Amino acid sequence: MKFPTINVPPILRNKYILTLIVFGIWVGFFDQNNLWDRAKLSSRIKQLEKQKNHYEVEIEQNQRKLKEIDESPESLEKFAREQYLMKKKNEDIFVIVEEDNE
């Protein structure tokens, strides 16, 4: 019984080239640090960097507000009135809430 012959290109008969191809497939798909996981981690890093930039801007704004409040008692009073609804004696506070008509 004769087996059919398969025409394999000569480059694939080279054991070094064949080893390199198998190594590339292993690293690309089956290794712990495969290409799929690296792509997911890369997108996660980008997302976290965006969050970091957002929080850095927010921290800067809050530091500016804190500095402004520390520097003048008028701004401290304004902050207390707006955020905590504090008032002076003999004052009335009216809170106006806008409703969404959807």
C-alpha positions in Angstrom: 0.0 0.0 0.0 1.4 3.3 -1.0 0.6 6.6 0.8 -0.1 9.6 -1.3 2.7 12.1 -1.4 2.0 15.6 -0.1 3.8 18.5 -1.7 5.3 20.4 1.2 7.2 23.6 0.2 10.9 23.3 0.9 10.9 26.2 3.3 8.6 24.2 5.6 10.9 21.3 5.5 13.6 23.3 7.3 13.5 22.4 11.0 14.5 25.9 12.1 11.8 27.6 10.1 9.2 25.0 11.3 10.4 25.6 15.0 10.1 29.4 14.5 6.5 29.0 13.1 5.4 26.7 16.0 7.0 29.1 18.5 5.2 32.1 17.0 1.9 30.3 17.1 2.5 29.3 20.7 3.4 32.8 21.8 0.7 34.4 19.8 -2.2 32.3 21.0 -1.5 29.9 23.8 1.1 31.6 26.1 0.2 33.3 29.3 0.9 36.7 27.7 -0.8 36.0 24.4 -1.8 38.7 21.9 -5.5 38.7 22.9 -4.8 39.3 26.6 -2.2 42.0 25.7 -4.8 43.8 23.6 -7.4 43.7 26.4 -4.8 45.0 28.9 -3.7 47.7 26.6 -7.3 49.0 26.2 -7.8 48.8 30.0 -4.6 50.9 30.5 -5.9 53.5 28.1 -9.2 53.6 30.0 -7.5 54.0 33.4 -5.3 56.8 32.0 -8.4 58.7 30.9 -9.8 58.3 34.4 -6.5 59.4 35.9 -6.5 62.6 33.8 -10.2 63.3 34.7 -9.4 62.9 38.4 -6.3 65.1 38.2 -8.4 67.9 36.6 -11.0 67.4 39.3 -8.4 67.5 42.1 -6.9 70.7 40.6 -10.4 72.4 40.6 -11.1 71.3 44.1 -7.7 72.7 45.3 -8.5 76.0 43.6 -11.9 76.1 45.4 -10.3 75.2 48.7 -7.7 77.9 48.3 -10.4 80.5 47.5 -12.4 79.4 50.5 -9.4 79.7 52.8 -8.4 83.1 51.6 -11.6 85.0 52.2 -14.5 84.6 54.7 -17.0 85.9 52.1 -16.3 82.9 49.8 -16.5 80.6 52.8 -19.9 82.0 53.7 -21.0 81.7 50.0 -19.9 78.1 49.9 -21.7 77.3 53.2 -24.9 78.9 52.0 -24.9 77.2 48.6 -23.7 73.7 49.6 -25.1 73.2 53.1 -28.1 75.6 52.9 -26.9 77.5 55.9 -28.5 80.9 56.7 -28.2 83.9 59.0 -30.7 84.6 61.7 -34.0 86.0 60.5 -33.5 84.7 56.9 -35.7 82.3 55.0 -34.3 79.8 52.5 -36.3 78.8 49.4 -34.9 75.8 47.5 -36.0 75.7 43.9 -35.8 72.3 42.2 -36.3 72.1 38.5 -38.2 69.0 37.3 -37.6 67.2 34.0 -40.7 67.0 31.8 -39.9 63.9 29.9 
